[in-house]
């Protein structure tokens, strides 16, 4: 049993096709097939059901593949420790990110990394929080940038910055006449919302505790779409402060600040507890600090490096 064989069964599970899996691994189809068969013979199990189209793992095979992904992840951690010690390049990085964070971080982060760290091959997956967490647990992602806390004992959270929420209000609403709104008295009617973004742990917003009177809950993840919905249909929504500079000048007039309490969200790196790529975390943290207003960054990250 070798790490190479672990890589091959993971590739075949991903592509569900021998030729495409072999191509992704840079080997011939016959080599891939023979080494997987050799592993199955060694373990005396069937990992893949070859009678299905497309090919798929057996029930036991699925369990083996999950463990294979963890083994490959941990092997990459060893390589990272050695590379860091030698000062070598980082290589490929798989990062998950929530759709309500991505628009404000990724464009400038890509630009910063391409200039300062061209050796990093950053692959980013934007998805729902539950999907990202599942992929972190299965070692299919190296790290994620999410709003926390997640209350998941299997994962480690490293808060990087804190961001305020503001209200985006249609002129048709009575509260549009006020420059500052009370968070605790926001109406539960006429709210367009992303429950995953605003109410992960009940939250401070009144509509997080009510299932009546709301116009709709928008289950996708685009803040820009919420803004457009308010523009077309009236009502109001809640948006992160980093979205405000992306609005047109006439839209910015619809922004209302929130107080009592002032709603915020914590944005953090989320990693497995066996994660070891400390150098990479600090490179990505520096990239975020380069694109986020300084007043939002946690003080400790202005002074100290991340230590695992």
Residue frames as qw, qx, qy, qz and C-alpha x, y, z in Angstrom:
[[0.000, 0.889, 0.458, 0.000, 0.00, 0.00, 0.00],
 [0.468, -0.015, 0.042, 0.883, 1.54, 3.31, -1.09],
 [0.090, 0.598, 0.221, -0.765, 0.64, 7.00, -1.10],
 [0.117, 0.228, -0.604, -0.755, 0.73, 6.77, -4.88],
 [0.147, -0.308, -0.914, -0.217, -2.05, 4.19, -4.82],
 [0.034, -0.610, -0.576, 0.543, -4.01, 6.46, -2.45],
 [0.091, 0.467, -0.187, -0.859, -3.66, 9.24, -4.99],
 [0.140, 0.020, -0.799, -0.584, -4.93, 6.99, -7.77],
 [0.109, -0.480, -0.870, 0.032, -8.08, 5.82, -5.99],
 [0.003, 0.635, 0.323, -0.701, -8.87, 9.43, -5.03],
 [0.101, 0.344, -0.449, -0.818, -8.42, 10.48, -8.66],
 [0.145, -0.179, -0.893, -0.386, -10.64, 7.68, -9.92],
 [0.066, -0.588, -0.723, 0.358, -13.30, 8.59, -7.37],
 [0.035, 0.572, 0.046, -0.818, -13.16, 12.21, -8.54],
 [0.228, 0.345, -0.529, -0.741, -13.35, 11.52, -12.28],
 [0.733, 0.168, 0.553, -0.358, -15.33, 8.23, -12.22],
 [0.789, 0.607, -0.053, -0.081, -13.52, 7.36, -15.46],
 [0.855, -0.258, 0.203, 0.402, -10.24, 5.45, -15.83],
 [0.598, 0.465, 0.187, 0.626, -8.88, 7.42, -18.79],
 [0.043, -0.870, -0.031, -0.491, -9.59, 10.84, -17.26],
 [0.700, -0.705, 0.113, 0.018, -8.26, 9.78, -13.86],
 [0.845, -0.042, 0.191, 0.497, -5.07, 8.44, -15.44],
 [0.401, 0.660, 0.136, 0.621, -4.61, 11.66, -17.41],
 [0.316, -0.894, 0.017, -0.319, -5.01, 13.75, -14.26],
 [0.778, -0.560, 0.238, 0.154, -2.30, 11.65, -12.58],
 [0.203, 0.802, -0.507, -0.243, 0.03, 11.82, -15.57],
 [0.354, -0.258, 0.895, 0.083, 0.14, 8.05, -16.13],
 [0.335, 0.023, -0.747, -0.574, -1.34, 5.54, -18.57],
 [0.743, -0.229, -0.044, -0.627, -4.76, 4.03, -18.03],
 [0.867, 0.020, -0.497, 0.017, -3.28, 0.53, -17.78],
 [0.371, 0.240, -0.602, 0.665, -0.86, 1.64, -15.05],
 [0.384, -0.276, 0.272, -0.838, -3.65, 3.26, -13.04],
 [0.852, -0.117, -0.217, -0.462, -5.90, 0.24, -13.40],
 [0.785, 0.106, -0.575, 0.204, -3.21, -2.30, -12.50],
 [0.211, 0.252, -0.578, 0.747, -2.05, -0.40, -9.39],
 [0.555, -0.240, 0.183, -0.775, -5.60, -0.01, -8.12],
 [0.904, -0.031, -0.348, -0.246, -6.24, -3.72, -8.72],
 [0.581, 0.224, -0.635, 0.457, -3.02, -4.50, -6.87],
 [0.157, -0.280, 0.466, -0.825, -4.23, -2.43, -3.90],
 [0.777, -0.147, -0.045, -0.610, -7.60, -4.19, -3.93],
 [0.855, 0.086, -0.510, 0.033, -5.83, -7.57, -3.99],
 [0.332, 0.288, -0.622, 0.648, -3.54, -6.56, -1.14],
 [0.340, -0.172, 0.417, -0.825, -6.49, -5.46, 1.00],
 [0.013, -0.206, -0.976, -0.077, -8.70, -8.30, -0.28],
 [0.245, 0.611, 0.504, -0.559, -11.56, -5.87, -0.92],
 [0.360, 0.532, 0.531, 0.553, -13.32, -4.31, -3.91],
 [0.154, -0.401, -0.184, 0.884, -12.89, -0.55, -3.82],
 [0.323, 0.333, -0.219, -0.858, -14.66, 0.23, -7.11],
 [0.653, 0.351, 0.645, -0.185, -17.70, -1.33, -8.72],
 [0.111, -0.325, 0.588, 0.733, -16.62, -1.64, -12.34],
 [0.169, 0.395, 0.869, 0.247, -20.04, -2.80, -13.52],
 [0.084, 0.826, 0.428, -0.356, -21.60, 0.64, -13.08],
 [0.417, 0.325, 0.315, 0.788, -21.45, 3.50, -15.59],
 [0.343, 0.714, -0.540, 0.285, -19.90, 5.74, -14.60],
 [0.663, -0.022, -0.669, 0.335, -17.73, 3.68, -12.30],
 [0.381, -0.732, 0.122, -0.552, -18.32, 4.30, -8.60],
 [0.058, 0.378, -0.827, 0.413, -16.88, 3.15, -5.25],
 [0.553, -0.362, -0.748, -0.057, -18.42, 0.37, -3.24],
 [0.494, -0.823, -0.147, -0.240, -19.72, 1.24, 0.22],
 [0.789, -0.466, 0.061, 0.395, -16.46, 0.05, 1.78],
 [0.597, 0.325, 0.190, 0.708, -14.55, 1.75, -1.01],
 [0.059, -0.853, -0.157, -0.494, -16.10, 5.11, -0.06],
 [0.653, -0.755, 0.032, 0.047, -14.79, 4.70, 3.49],
 [0.800, -0.119, 0.192, 0.555, -11.33, 3.79, 2.23],
 [0.397, 0.594, 0.221, 0.663, -11.27, 6.80, -0.11],
 [0.307, -0.912, -0.084, -0.260, -12.18, 9.19, 2.73],
 [0.738, -0.593, 0.177, 0.269, -9.22, 7.87, 4.73],
 [0.721, 0.226, 0.259, 0.601, -7.00, 8.04, 1.64],
 [0.150, 0.839, 0.143, 0.503, -7.76, 11.76, 1.32],
 [0.523, -0.845, 0.098, -0.059, -6.75, 12.30, 4.94],
 [0.838, -0.233, 0.248, 0.426, -3.52, 10.33, 4.40],
 [0.547, 0.499, 0.237, 0.629, -2.65, 12.44, 1.36],
 [0.144, -0.925, -0.071, -0.345, -3.46, 15.61, 3.28],
 [0.678, -0.703, 0.178, 0.122, -1.17, 14.62, 6.15],
 [0.797, 0.066, 0.260, 0.541, 1.58, 13.67, 3.70],
 [0.315, 0.742, 0.163, 0.569, 1.34, 17.14, 2.19],
 [0.425, -0.897, 0.027, -0.120, 1.72, 18.58, 5.69],
 [0.799, -0.373, 0.243, 0.404, 5.06, 16.78, 6.07],
 [0.599, 0.409, 0.287, 0.626, 6.16, 18.12, 2.71],
 [0.024, -0.914, -0.140, -0.380, 5.15, 21.62, 3.80],
 [0.624, -0.760, 0.115, 0.142, 7.22, 21.43, 6.99],
 [0.755, -0.103, 0.325, 0.560, 10.27, 20.39, 4.99],
 [0.399, 0.638, 0.317, 0.578, 9.66, 23.04, 2.31],
 [0.246, -0.949, -0.082, -0.179, 9.26, 25.75, 4.93],
 [0.710, -0.582, 0.212, 0.335, 12.51, 24.72, 6.58],
 [0.644, 0.054, 0.418, 0.638, 14.29, 24.86, 3.23],
 [0.080, 0.587, -0.003, -0.805, 12.57, 28.08, 2.15],
 [0.169, 0.089, 0.805, 0.561, 11.13, 26.40, -0.93],
 [0.330, -0.124, -0.311, -0.882, 7.97, 27.32, -2.84],
 [0.524, 0.002, 0.542, -0.657, 4.47, 26.62, -1.52],
 [0.020, 0.068, 0.934, 0.350, 2.89, 24.97, -4.57],
 [0.337, -0.400, -0.605, -0.601, -0.82, 24.20, -4.86],
 [0.093, 0.083, 0.635, -0.762, -3.30, 25.42, -2.24],
 [0.238, -0.450, -0.751, -0.421, -6.99, 24.51, -2.07],
 [0.013, 0.105, 0.469, -0.877, -9.08, 27.13, -0.26],
 [0.067, -0.622, -0.756, -0.193, -12.81, 27.28, 0.34],
 [0.046, -0.052, -0.178, 0.982, -14.58, 30.61, 0.76],
 [0.213, 0.594, 0.698, -0.338, -18.12, 31.70, 1.55],
 [0.320, 0.562, 0.504, 0.573, -19.93, 33.51, -1.27],
 [0.176, -0.947, -0.247, -0.105, -20.67, 36.46, 1.06],
 [0.515, -0.709, 0.230, 0.422, -16.92, 36.98, 1.58],
 [0.720, 0.139, 0.460, 0.501, -15.43, 36.14, -1.81],
 [0.381, 0.808, 0.278, 0.354, -16.29, 39.35, -3.75],
 [0.196, -0.970, 0.102, -0.100, -14.46, 41.56, -1.25],
 [0.622, -0.594, 0.472, 0.195, -11.34, 39.44, -0.84],
 [0.833, 0.124, 0.468, 0.268, -10.57, 37.38, -3.93],
 [0.552, 0.800, 0.100, 0.215, -10.01, 39.94, -6.72],
 [0.008, 0.908, -0.363, 0.209, -7.34, 41.89, -4.84],
 [0.733, -0.460, 0.502, 0.005, -5.96, 38.80, -3.11],
 [0.866, 0.330, 0.294, 0.236, -5.25, 37.13, -6.47],
 [0.388, 0.867, -0.094, 0.298, -3.52, 40.28, -7.63],
 [0.358, -0.815, 0.425, -0.164, -1.43, 40.54, -4.45],
 [0.830, -0.254, 0.490, 0.073, -0.38, 36.89, -4.53],
 [0.798, 0.521, 0.180, 0.245, 0.51, 36.91, -8.23],
 [0.237, 0.884, -0.234, 0.327, 2.85, 39.81, -7.56],
 [0.333, -0.723, 0.524, -0.304, 4.31, 38.86, -4.18],
 [0.535, -0.252, 0.801, -0.092, 4.12, 35.04, -4.30],
 [0.623, 0.413, -0.391, -0.537, 3.91, 33.79, -7.90],
 [0.184, 0.249, -0.951, 0.026, 5.00, 30.35, -6.67],
 [0.366, 0.160, 0.749, -0.529, 1.60, 29.79, -5.04],
 [0.242, -0.141, -0.750, -0.599, -0.96, 27.95, -7.18],
 [0.275, 0.113, 0.589, -0.751, -4.17, 29.00, -5.43],
 [0.254, -0.292, -0.801, -0.456, -7.32, 27.01, -6.21],
 [0.231, 0.025, 0.460, -0.857, -10.45, 28.55, -4.66],
 [0.188, -0.379, -0.861, -0.281, -13.86, 26.95, -4.28],
 [0.287, -0.115, 0.205, -0.929, -16.81, 29.21, -3.48],
 [0.439, -0.259, -0.830, -0.227, -19.63, 27.23, -1.88],
 [0.600, -0.653, -0.165, -0.431, -22.17, 27.02, 0.92],
 [0.246, -0.664, 0.595, -0.379, -20.73, 26.83, 4.42],
 [0.868, -0.170, 0.400, -0.239, -21.95, 23.27, 5.03],
 [0.885, 0.452, -0.056, 0.096, -20.26, 22.07, 1.84],
 [0.294, 0.751, -0.467, 0.363, -16.97, 23.76, 2.72],
 [0.517, -0.541, 0.551, -0.369, -16.97, 22.33, 6.25],
 [0.960, 0.055, 0.247, -0.117, -17.60, 18.84, 4.91],
 [0.761, 0.575, -0.187, 0.235, -14.70, 19.17, 2.46],
 [0.036, -0.745, 0.537, -0.395, -12.39, 20.45, 5.20],
 [0.742, -0.355, 0.484, -0.298, -13.26, 17.48, 7.39],
 [0.947, 0.226, 0.227, 0.039, -12.54, 15.12, 4.49],
 [0.474, -0.518, 0.398, 0.590, -9.25, 16.93, 3.72],
 [0.555, 0.554, 0.505, 0.361, -10.51, 17.86, 0.24],
 [0.137, 0.915, 0.001, 0.379, -9.67, 21.50, 1.04],
 [0.569, 0.160, -0.454, 0.667, -6.57, 22.81, 2.82],
 [0.119, -0.299, -0.457, 0.829, -8.27, 25.73, 4.52],
 [0.045, 0.702, 0.617, 0.351, -11.27, 28.04, 4.29],
 [0.059, 0.049, -0.194, 0.978, -12.20, 31.66, 4.90],
 [0.314, -0.541, -0.734, -0.265, -15.55, 31.77, 6.68],
 [0.340, -0.592, 0.140, -0.718, -17.65, 33.75, 9.12],
 [0.528, -0.092, -0.790, 0.297, -17.22, 32.23, 12.56],
 [0.295, -0.347, 0.884, -0.110, -17.81, 30.81, 15.11],
 [0.582, 0.102, -0.657, -0.468, -18.83, 27.49, 13.58],
 [0.673, -0.349, 0.465, -0.458, -18.99, 25.52, 16.85],
 [0.934, 0.246, -0.251, -0.070, -17.22, 22.56, 15.25],
 [0.644, -0.665, 0.372, 0.059, -14.76, 20.81, 17.57],
 [0.878, 0.137, 0.322, 0.327, -13.04, 19.09, 14.62],
 [0.497, 0.656, 0.132, 0.552, -11.87, 22.39, 13.14],
 [0.463, -0.439, -0.191, 0.746, -9.64, 25.23, 14.31],
 [0.208, 0.898, 0.323, 0.217, -10.64, 28.87, 13.76],
 [0.511, -0.220, -0.034, 0.830, -8.12, 31.71, 13.43],
 [0.153, 0.901, 0.381, -0.140, -9.98, 35.05, 13.36],
 [0.548, 0.170, 0.208, 0.793, -8.42, 37.60, 10.99],
 [0.018, -0.131, -0.027, -0.991, -10.79, 40.57, 10.84],
 [0.109, 0.526, 0.745, -0.395, -14.16, 41.83, 12.02],
 [0.018, 0.205, 0.469, 0.859, -16.70, 43.47, 9.73],
 [0.294, 0.278, 0.466, -0.787, -19.81, 45.50, 10.50],
 [0.197, 0.486, 0.799, 0.296, -23.22, 45.00, 8.89],
 [0.147, 0.227, 0.060, -0.961, -25.27, 47.90, 7.57],
 [0.470, 0.515, 0.674, -0.243, -28.84, 48.15, 6.30],
 [0.054, -0.017, 0.545, 0.837, -29.73, 48.79, 2.67],
 [0.222, 0.502, 0.674, -0.495, -33.19, 50.38, 2.71],
 [0.211, 0.505, 0.620, 0.563, -35.66, 51.19, -0.05],
 [0.043, -0.109, 0.084, -0.990, -36.96, 54.79, -0.08],
 [0.538, -0.365, -0.506, -0.567, -40.45, 53.27, 0.14],
 [0.619, -0.345, -0.649, 0.278, -39.77, 52.15, 3.72],
 [0.325, -0.917, -0.154, -0.175, -40.61, 54.40, 6.69],
 [0.716, -0.581, 0.104, 0.373, -37.24, 53.75, 8.30],
 [0.633, 0.432, 0.180, 0.617, -35.53, 55.23, 5.24],
 [0.053, -0.914, -0.077, -0.394, -36.08, 58.64, 6.88],
 [0.635, -0.746, 0.195, 0.053, -33.66, 57.74, 9.70],
 [0.365, 0.753, -0.545, 0.058, -29.88, 57.92, 9.26],
 [0.066, 0.317, -0.898, 0.296, -29.26, 55.39, 12.07],
 [0.755, -0.229, -0.384, -0.479, -31.43, 52.38, 12.84],
 [0.519, -0.450, 0.620, -0.380, -31.85, 50.35, 16.02],
 [0.291, 0.235, -0.906, -0.197, -30.83, 46.77, 15.32],
 [0.089, 0.122, 0.909, -0.388, -33.06, 45.37, 18.04],
 [0.416, 0.503, 0.457, -0.604, -36.18, 47.00, 16.56],
 [0.143, 0.262, -0.660, -0.689, -35.67, 46.20, 12.88],
 [0.759, 0.144, 0.151, -0.617, -39.00, 45.02, 11.41],
 [0.506, -0.115, 0.848, 0.111, -39.33, 41.35, 10.56],
 [0.615, 0.634, 0.465, -0.061, -41.55, 42.19, 7.58],
 [0.466, 0.883, -0.047, -0.020, -40.18, 43.35, 4.23],
 [0.353, -0.698, 0.590, 0.199, -36.72, 41.88, 4.91],
 [0.860, 0.442, -0.250, -0.042, -34.83, 40.18, 2.10],
 [0.454, -0.715, 0.522, -0.100, -32.17, 38.01, 3.67],
 [0.658, 0.331, -0.675, 0.044, -29.55, 35.31, 3.51],
 [0.787, -0.572, 0.009, -0.229, -30.25, 33.22, 6.60],
 [0.912, -0.008, -0.142, 0.385, -26.91, 31.42, 6.35],
 [0.427, 0.464, -0.156, 0.760, -25.05, 34.75, 6.38],
 [0.209, -0.584, 0.129, -0.774, -27.03, 36.62, 9.03],
 [0.723, -0.426, 0.199, -0.505, -28.35, 33.98, 11.41],
 [0.605, 0.281, -0.742, 0.060, -25.78, 31.15, 11.75],
 [0.365, -0.137, -0.784, 0.482, -26.14, 31.12, 15.55],
 [0.087, -0.757, -0.610, 0.216, -29.50, 32.87, 16.02],
 [0.353, 0.363, 0.155, 0.849, -27.76, 36.25, 15.74],
 [0.085, -0.312, -0.393, 0.861, -28.72, 39.73, 16.94],
 [0.240, -0.048, -0.385, -0.890, -31.27, 40.49, 14.24],
 [0.560, 0.070, 0.475, -0.675, -34.97, 40.22, 15.20],
 [0.774, 0.326, -0.252, -0.481, -35.81, 38.36, 11.98],
 [0.323, 0.346, -0.877, 0.079, -33.46, 35.54, 13.05],
 [0.128, 0.044, 0.855, -0.501, -36.00, 34.65, 15.74],
 [0.552, 0.408, 0.347, -0.639, -39.13, 34.89, 13.63],
 [0.291, 0.057, 0.845, 0.445, -40.49, 32.86, 10.74],
 [0.219, 0.729, 0.649, -0.023, -43.49, 35.07, 10.02],
 [0.069, 0.922, 0.161, -0.345, -44.00, 38.26, 8.10],
 [0.300, -0.506, 0.504, 0.632, -40.86, 38.16, 5.95],
 [0.603, 0.575, -0.203, -0.514, -41.14, 38.60, 2.21],
 [0.927, 0.303, -0.222, -0.002, -38.60, 35.93, 1.38],
 [0.595, -0.609, 0.468, 0.236, -35.43, 34.15, 2.31],
 [0.618, 0.692, -0.342, -0.147, -32.97, 34.12, -0.56],
 [0.920, -0.309, 0.230, 0.069, -31.04, 30.85, -0.33],
 [0.758, 0.472, -0.073, 0.445, -28.23, 31.65, -2.75],
 [0.644, -0.491, -0.157, 0.566, -25.26, 33.71, -1.70],
 [0.401, 0.382, 0.202, 0.807, -25.11, 36.94, -3.69],
 [0.147, -0.571, -0.370, 0.718, -25.28, 40.20, -1.74],
 [0.025, 0.176, -0.380, -0.908, -25.41, 42.03, -5.07],
 [0.231, -0.343, -0.801, -0.434, -28.60, 40.13, -5.93],
 [0.251, -0.603, -0.652, 0.385, -30.16, 41.12, -2.60],
 [0.091, -0.428, -0.019, 0.899, -29.42, 44.78, -3.35],
 [0.149, -0.012, -0.600, -0.786, -31.07, 44.49, -6.74],
 [0.246, -0.472, -0.843, -0.080, -34.09, 42.78, -5.23],
 [0.169, -0.613, -0.436, 0.636, -34.56, 45.71, -2.83],
 [0.009, -0.288, 0.276, 0.917, -34.15, 48.18, -5.71],
 [0.243, -0.125, -0.724, -0.633, -36.89, 46.42, -7.68],
 [0.465, -0.442, -0.749, -0.169, -39.26, 45.31, -4.92],
 [0.355, -0.730, 0.109, -0.574, -38.79, 47.64, -1.97],
 [0.888, -0.421, -0.168, 0.073, -38.16, 46.46, 1.58],
 [0.087, -0.865, 0.483, -0.102, -34.66, 46.28, 3.01],
 [0.940, 0.065, -0.288, 0.170, -31.73, 43.96, 3.43],
 [0.538, -0.778, 0.280, 0.162, -28.53, 43.67, 5.45],
 [0.780, 0.555, -0.174, 0.231, -25.12, 43.83, 3.76],
 [0.750, -0.333, -0.071, 0.567, -21.47, 43.68, 4.89],
 [0.068, -0.899, 0.026, 0.432, -19.73, 47.05, 5.07],
 [0.371, -0.350, 0.613, 0.603, -17.16, 45.93, 2.48],
 [0.380, 0.493, 0.718, 0.313, -19.97, 45.82, -0.07],
 [0.052, 0.872, 0.281, -0.398, -20.73, 49.54, 0.31],
 [0.118, -0.613, 0.407, 0.667, -17.83, 50.76, -1.90],
 [0.249, 0.077, 0.850, 0.457, -19.16, 48.50, -4.69],
 [0.221, 0.715, 0.639, -0.179, -22.49, 50.36, -4.79],
 [0.273, 0.560, 0.302, 0.722, -23.32, 53.18, -7.18],
 [0.082, 0.119, -0.309, 0.940, -23.59, 56.65, -5.64],
 [0.539, -0.272, -0.172, -0.778, -27.40, 56.63, -5.78],
 [0.797, -0.237, -0.553, -0.060, -27.41, 53.24, -4.06],
 [0.464, 0.044, -0.553, 0.690, -25.06, 54.41, -1.31],
 [0.260, -0.311, 0.116, -0.907, -27.71, 56.92, -0.26],
 [0.783, -0.295, -0.331, -0.436, -29.81, 53.94, 0.83],
 [0.607, 0.059, -0.673, 0.419, -27.24, 52.77, 3.40],
 [0.489, -0.731, 0.036, -0.474, -28.25, 53.10, 7.05],
 [0.249, 0.388, -0.777, 0.429, -25.93, 52.37, 9.98],
 [0.747, -0.414, -0.472, -0.219, -27.05, 50.00, 12.73],
 [0.062, 0.433, -0.615, 0.656, -26.61, 50.42, 16.47],
 [0.464, -0.229, 0.540, -0.664, -27.78, 48.92, 19.77],
 [0.626, -0.517, 0.384, 0.440, -26.26, 46.48, 19.22],
 [0.317, 0.712, -0.448, -0.439, -23.88, 47.13, 16.35],
 [0.959, 0.095, 0.258, -0.067, -24.01, 43.88, 14.32],
 [0.103, 0.729, -0.640, -0.221, -20.70, 42.47, 13.15],
 [0.995, 0.081, -0.018, -0.049, -19.27, 39.25, 11.84],
 [0.437, -0.655, 0.580, 0.209, -15.90, 37.63, 12.51],
 [0.808, 0.525, -0.238, -0.120, -14.01, 36.35, 9.46],
 [0.541, -0.597, 0.592, 0.017, -11.49, 33.61, 10.14],
 [0.422, 0.384, -0.797, -0.197, -9.28, 31.00, 8.57],
 [0.855, -0.204, 0.303, -0.369, -10.76, 27.59, 9.30],
 [0.396, 0.504, -0.764, -0.065, -8.43, 24.58, 9.22],
 [0.886, -0.198, -0.417, -0.041, -8.24, 20.98, 10.35],
 [0.573, -0.788, 0.218, -0.054, -6.59, 20.49, 13.73],
 [0.834, -0.186, 0.340, 0.393, -3.78, 18.52, 12.08],
 [0.492, 0.841, 0.073, 0.216, -3.02, 21.36, 9.68],
 [0.718, -0.434, 0.073, 0.540, 0.69, 22.28, 9.58],
 [0.515, 0.475, 0.260, 0.664, 1.15, 24.84, 6.80],
 [0.311, -0.746, -0.282, 0.517, 1.93, 27.78, 9.08],
 [0.283, -0.268, 0.329, 0.860, 3.97, 29.64, 6.49],
 [0.028, 0.388, 0.694, 0.605, 1.09, 29.52, 4.01],
 [0.227, -0.771, -0.583, 0.116, -1.39, 30.83, 6.58],
 [0.307, -0.660, -0.055, 0.684, 0.81, 33.84, 7.21],
 [0.196, -0.026, 0.532, 0.823, 1.25, 34.52, 3.49],
 [0.100, -0.562, -0.707, -0.417, -2.53, 34.46, 3.00],
 [0.312, -0.766, -0.431, 0.360, -3.06, 36.55, 6.15],
 [0.288, -0.419, 0.172, 0.844, -0.65, 39.14, 4.77],
 [0.071, 0.249, 0.654, 0.711, -2.59, 39.15, 1.50],
 [0.213, -0.731, -0.641, -0.093, -5.84, 39.81, 3.37],
 [0.357, -0.689, -0.198, 0.599, -4.22, 42.58, 5.41],
 [0.265, -0.152, 0.388, 0.870, -3.12, 44.16, 2.14],
 [0.098, -0.334, -0.637, -0.688, -6.69, 44.37, 0.82],
 [0.383, -0.695, -0.608, -0.020, -8.78, 44.96, 3.97],
 [0.081, -0.841, 0.092, -0.527, -8.99, 48.33, 5.77],
 [0.365, 0.311, -0.693, 0.539, -6.53, 48.39, 8.64],
 [0.378, -0.289, 0.407, -0.780, -9.17, 49.22, 11.26],
 [0.880, -0.055, -0.137, -0.452, -10.92, 45.90, 10.56],
 [0.696, 0.267, -0.637, 0.196, -7.87, 43.70, 11.16],
 [0.766, -0.613, -0.187, 0.048, -7.48, 42.19, 14.63],
 [0.127, -0.927, 0.346, -0.069, -4.69, 43.95, 16.52],
 [0.732, -0.414, 0.525, 0.133, -2.75, 40.76, 17.21],
 [0.793, 0.367, 0.384, 0.299, -2.36, 40.12, 13.48],
 [0.261, 0.944, -0.083, 0.182, -0.90, 43.59, 13.01],
 [0.271, -0.808, 0.505, -0.135, 1.88, 42.71, 15.45],
 [0.499, -0.351, 0.792, -0.027, 2.36, 38.94, 15.39],
 [0.392, 0.229, -0.771, -0.446, 2.55, 36.04, 12.96],
 [0.876, -0.171, -0.070, -0.444, 0.14, 33.13, 13.16],
 [0.002, 0.437, -0.882, 0.173, 1.55, 30.27, 15.24],
 [0.818, -0.102, -0.399, -0.401, 0.13, 26.75, 15.10]]
